[in-house]
Amino acid sequence: MQPSLVLQKIARGETVITAKAGYTDPELVELIASAGFDAVWICLEHKRMDPSMVYALIQACRLGGADALVRVKPSNYTEVLQLIEAGARGILLPRVVHPDEVRAVVAAMKFPPLGRRGYDGIHAEADFGRLPAAEYLATANRQNFLVVQIEEPEVVQHIEEIAAMPGVDILFVGPSDLTLGLGKFGQLDDPEVRAILKKVVAACQHHGKVAAIPCAPEQVQGYHEMGFRFFNVISDYRCVFHGLKAARAAVVLKT
């Protein structure tokens, strides 16, 4: 089983840098994974993908040397087992409003005694049956990680409880949906929004977890000083969109 690069960096107290992949092209995902990012965020919340394509994208992350972090559909935890068996190291859980939702995913991700996950030791995660059962069970529980998104106003009151929960590794602020739900879309400097960000950081520091946020590369330093240690800084869409825009704008012919 490939060890989680994200968890290795967290254990060393280092900052995690990730990229988001929205296009269903395994070669592109492998390119992103091989570009020095610690994980590639694959989104199933806003994208509908055939399971065979999801598997190919997870394989591409492994080939590129990055963790596959898969955001599942809200309130749909049946696919969690198949994703981690396929080799996804992390699960990103969106739209959480109550700690019971998180407990259900921890139970689905972890073998007993940490959870209620069923055993089938023939998939990519288990090196296709090459790992002895006892080693597989113990290693899988250590190497899979759960990222809980803090993006609903209703979840704010539960931040401390979620951060304290065994099996939760990272609290990931979703700025767009959080500010949208608060009626303050995009206002990240609003005092109420800043207070929530600080609450996430404080809860993570108190319980030994990691605070995460997506932001532009030039914003990383400021959020790092707040206490965030996990950043998604780019997506394939932004690379393509801004690259095309810049290339077209750079072509100026003299007449």
ROLOVO-284419 format. One record per residue (C-alpha): residue number from 1; residue in one letter; x, y, z. Coordinates in Angstrom, 3 decimals. Example, Ala and Ser with C-alpha at 12.3 -4.5 7.8 and 13.67 -1.06 7.14 Angstrom:
% ROLOVO-284419
R   seq   type         xx         yy         zz
R     1      A     12.300     -4.500      7.800
R     2      S     13.670     -1.060      7.140
This chain:
% ROLOVO-284419
R   seq   type         xx         yy         zz
R     1      M      0.000      0.000      0.000
R     2      Q      1.337      3.414     -0.929
R     3      P      1.663      5.568      2.182
R     4      S     -0.274      8.820      2.243
R     5      L      1.933     11.750      1.282
R     6      V     -0.526     14.125      2.953
R     7      L     -0.404     12.284      6.274
R     8      Q      3.381     12.050      6.104
R     9      K      3.654     15.811      5.698
R    10      I      1.138     16.437      8.477
R    11      A      3.084     14.150     10.801
R    12      R      6.239     16.179     10.098
R    13      G      4.424     19.443     10.733
R    14      E      4.760     20.529      7.106
R    15      T      2.304     22.439      4.947
R    16      V      0.175     20.509      2.438
R    17      I     -0.370     21.938     -1.061
R    18      T     -2.979     20.442     -3.386
R    19      A     -4.559     21.033     -6.801
R    20      K     -8.081     20.383     -8.034
R    21      A     -8.883     18.327    -11.127
R    22      G    -12.255     18.894    -12.740
R    23      Y    -11.684     17.410    -16.186
R    24      T    -12.013     13.678    -16.750
R    25      D     -8.657     13.100    -18.411
R    26      P     -6.351     10.637    -16.633
R    27      E     -3.289     11.942    -18.474
R    28      L     -4.028     15.483    -17.285
R    29      V     -4.540     14.260    -13.709
R    30      E     -1.238     12.381    -13.836
R    31      L      0.440     15.557    -15.097
R    32      I     -0.995     17.514    -12.147
R    33      A     -0.010     14.794     -9.680
R    34      S      3.558     14.739    -11.006
R    35      A      3.939     18.532    -10.725
R    36      G      4.880     18.478     -7.045
R    37      F      1.451     18.639     -5.417
R    38      D      0.769     16.493     -2.357
R    39      A     -2.745     15.513     -3.435
R    40      V     -5.118     15.977     -6.329
R    41      W     -8.688     16.880     -5.414
R    42      I    -11.144     14.953     -7.613
R    43      C    -14.679     16.302     -7.357
R    44      L    -17.724     14.036     -7.597
R    45      E    -20.037     16.620     -6.023
R    46      H    -20.283     18.883     -9.061
R    47      K    -19.195     16.337    -11.692
R    48      R    -20.958     13.196    -12.818
R    49      M    -18.415     10.509    -13.697
R    50      D    -18.602      6.899    -14.711
R    51      P    -17.063      4.719    -11.973
R    52      S    -14.468      3.385    -14.399
R    53      M    -13.325      6.950    -15.091
R    54      V    -13.077      7.709    -11.370
R    55      Y    -10.917      4.616    -10.973
R    56      A     -8.681      5.775    -13.838
R    57      L     -8.250      9.202    -12.230
R    58      I     -7.301      7.615     -8.905
R    59      Q     -4.765      5.439    -10.738
R    60      A     -3.383      8.568    -12.419
R    61      C     -2.799     10.154     -9.016
R    62      R     -0.900      7.077     -7.878
R    63      L      1.226      7.068    -11.031
R    64      G      1.977     10.767    -10.596
R    65      G      3.024     10.336     -6.987
R    66      A      0.221     12.264     -5.250
R    67      D     -2.642     11.248     -2.989
R    68      A     -6.094     11.081     -4.544
R    69      L     -8.503     13.173     -2.456
R    70      V    -12.036     12.498     -3.649
R    71      R    -14.945     14.751     -2.760
R    72      V    -18.045     12.571     -2.579
R    73      K    -21.627     13.571     -3.224
R    74      P    -23.421     15.070     -0.212
R    75      S    -25.264     12.515      1.896
R    76      N    -24.129      9.676     -0.366
R    77      Y    -21.678      7.554      1.564
R    78      T    -22.213      4.260     -0.250
R    79      E    -19.417      5.081     -2.693
R    80      V    -16.827      5.757      0.035
R    81      L    -15.868      2.083      0.341
R    82      Q    -15.324      1.621     -3.404
R    83      L    -13.253      4.808     -3.643
R    84      I    -10.790      3.886     -0.919
R    85      E    -10.573      0.289     -2.137
R    86      A     -9.620      1.727     -5.530
R    87      G     -6.718      3.542     -3.893
R    88      A     -8.079      6.979     -2.930
R    89      R     -6.180      8.011      0.183
R    90      G     -8.514     10.797      1.267
R    91      I    -12.245     11.444      1.306
R    92      L    -13.515     15.033      1.197
R    93      L    -16.960     15.314      2.794
R    94      P    -19.046     18.325      1.677
R    95      R    -22.203     20.025      2.947
R    96      V    -21.905     18.713      6.510
R    97      V    -24.408     20.183      8.954
R    98      H    -24.213     17.723     11.878
R    99      P    -21.528     15.544     13.488
R   100      D    -23.607     12.401     12.916
R   101      E    -22.895     12.707      9.186
R   102      V    -19.186     12.650      9.929
R   103      R    -19.518      9.639     12.222
R   104      A    -21.248      7.719      9.436
R   105      V    -18.343      8.346      7.059
R   106      V    -15.715      7.448      9.670
R   107      A    -17.579      4.176     10.212
R   108      A    -17.581      3.531      6.448
R   109      M    -13.861      4.308      6.072
R   110      K    -12.358      2.487      9.044
R   111      F    -12.104     -1.204      9.818
R   112      P    -13.124     -2.353     13.333
R   113      P    -12.539     -1.349     16.057
R   114      L    -12.385      2.203     14.635
R   115      G    -15.344      1.742     12.288
R   116      R    -17.634     -0.775     10.579
R   117      R    -15.984     -1.129      7.190
R   118      G    -16.266     -4.528      5.534
R   119      Y    -13.223     -6.505      4.381
R   120      D    -12.344     -7.365      0.789
R   121      G     -8.592     -7.580      0.389
R   122      I     -8.182     -7.945     -3.389
R   123      H     -8.275     -4.346     -4.606
R   124      A     -5.636     -1.729     -5.394
R   125      E     -5.555     -0.473     -1.806
R   126      A     -4.490     -3.949     -0.659
R   127      D     -1.923     -4.323     -3.448
R   128      F     -4.406     -6.613     -5.191
R   129      G     -4.331     -9.218     -2.445
R   130      R     -0.566     -9.207     -1.861
R   131      L     -0.780     -7.593      1.573
R   132      P     -1.344     -9.998      4.463
R   133      A     -4.767     -9.396      5.974
R   134      A     -3.563     -8.179      9.371
R   135      E     -1.123     -5.736      7.776
R   136      Y     -3.755     -4.487      5.368
R   137      L     -6.333     -3.854      8.095
R   138      A     -3.897     -1.916     10.260
R   139      T     -2.289      0.028      7.423
R   140      A     -5.563      1.037      5.813
R   141      N     -6.824      2.502      9.082
R   142      R     -3.614      4.514      9.411
R   143      Q     -3.232      5.680      5.805
R   144      N     -6.755      6.768      4.870
R   145      F     -7.724     10.272      5.910
R   146      L    -10.976     12.199      6.176
R   147      V    -11.395     15.871      5.289
R   148      V    -14.592     17.521      6.551
R   149      Q    -15.768     20.657      4.787
R   150      I    -16.913     23.571      6.927
R   151      E    -19.168     25.382      4.486
R   152      E    -22.663     25.412      5.969
R   153      P    -23.676     27.998      8.589
R   154      E    -25.423     25.228     10.545
R   155      V    -22.154     23.344     11.091
R   156      V    -20.362     26.257     12.763
R   157      Q    -21.785     25.377     16.180
R   158      H    -20.381     21.826     15.787
R   159      I    -16.814     22.708     14.733
R   160      E    -15.277     21.829     18.082
R   161      E    -17.089     18.485     18.283
R   162      I    -16.091     17.500     14.740
R   163      A    -12.456     18.479     15.306
R   164      A    -12.390     16.289     18.423
R   165      M    -13.753     13.257     16.588
R   166      P    -11.434     10.245     16.074
R   167      G    -11.056      9.510     12.374
R   168      V    -11.271     13.169     11.322
R   169      D     -7.935     14.546     10.127
R   170      I     -8.625     17.884      8.429
R   171      L    -11.263     20.620      8.603
R   172      F    -11.535     22.291      5.211
R   173      V    -13.266     25.665      5.013
R   174      G    -15.386     26.150      1.893
R   175      P    -15.311     29.954      1.561
R   176      S    -17.751     30.281     -1.342
R   177      D    -20.593     28.230      0.108
R   178      L    -19.947     29.423      3.659
R   179      T    -20.194     33.092      2.723
R   180      L    -23.108     32.326      0.389
R   181      G    -25.028     30.704      3.246
R   182      L    -24.273     33.639      5.513
R   183      G    -25.595     36.097      2.945
R   184      K    -22.102     37.558      2.525
R   185      F    -20.889     35.901     -0.649
R   186      G    -17.182     36.416     -1.251
R   187      Q    -16.735     38.670      1.792
R   188      L    -13.830     36.807      3.387
R   189      D    -12.762     39.865      5.363
R   190      D    -16.178     40.218      7.014
R   191      P    -15.787     40.004     10.831
R   192      E    -18.260     37.109     11.144
R   193      V    -16.484     35.130      8.435
R   194      R    -13.053     35.816      9.932
R   195      A    -14.327     34.681     13.311
R   196      I    -15.398     31.340     11.809
R   197      L    -11.994     30.875     10.160
R   198      K    -10.313     31.538     13.493
R   199      K    -12.693     29.108     15.199
R   200      V    -11.722     26.373     12.729
R   201      V     -8.019     27.003     13.305
R   202      A     -8.406     27.065     17.088
R   203      A    -10.401     23.811     17.140
R   204      C     -7.846     22.080     14.915
R   205      Q     -4.926     23.252     17.043
R   206      H     -6.706     22.177     20.228
R   207      H     -7.400     18.656     18.953
R   208      G     -4.282     18.050     16.857
R   209      K     -6.028     18.340     13.504
R   210      V     -5.220     20.428     10.408
R   211      A     -7.080     23.507      9.169
R   212      A     -7.457     23.777      5.387
R   213      I     -8.701     26.358      2.907
R   214      P     -8.659     26.884     -0.889
R   215      C     -7.047     30.131     -1.968
R   216      A     -4.854     31.772     -4.581
R   217      P     -1.115     31.122     -4.244
R   218      E     -0.460     34.707     -3.196
R   219      Q     -2.953     34.316     -0.316
R   220      V     -1.246     31.290      1.234
R   221      Q      1.118     33.315      3.411
R   222      G     -1.689     35.262      5.060
R   223      Y     -3.758     32.171      5.814
R   224      H     -0.644     30.328      6.976
R   225      E     -0.069     33.079      9.519
R   226      M     -3.637     32.517     10.749
R   227      G     -2.811     28.864     11.381
R   228      F     -3.978     27.095      8.226
R   229      R     -1.642     24.326      7.063
R   230      F     -3.439     22.765      4.075
R   231      F     -4.099     24.726      0.886
R   232      N     -5.670     24.031     -2.487
R   233      V     -4.077     26.651     -4.722
R   234      I     -4.986     25.820     -8.340
R   235      S     -7.318     23.837    -10.584
R   236      D     -7.035     22.499    -14.101
R   237      Y     -9.849     24.833    -15.149
R   238      R     -7.998     27.922    -13.907
R   239      C     -4.790     26.812    -15.601
R   240      V     -6.556     26.375    -18.923
R   241      F     -8.783     29.454    -18.661
R   242      H     -6.088     31.898    -17.558
R   243      G     -3.451     30.317    -19.797
R   244      L     -5.663     30.711    -22.858
R   245      K     -6.633     34.243    -21.868
R   246      A     -3.013     35.273    -21.323
R   247      A     -1.822     33.676    -24.560
R   248      R     -4.511     35.373    -26.616
R   249      A     -3.908     38.735    -24.988
R   250      A     -0.151     38.415    -25.600
R   251      V     -0.630     38.245    -29.360
R   252      V     -0.503     41.845    -30.532
R   253      L      0.318     42.440    -34.177
R   254      K      1.720     45.733    -35.379
R   255      T     -0.013     47.144    -38.432
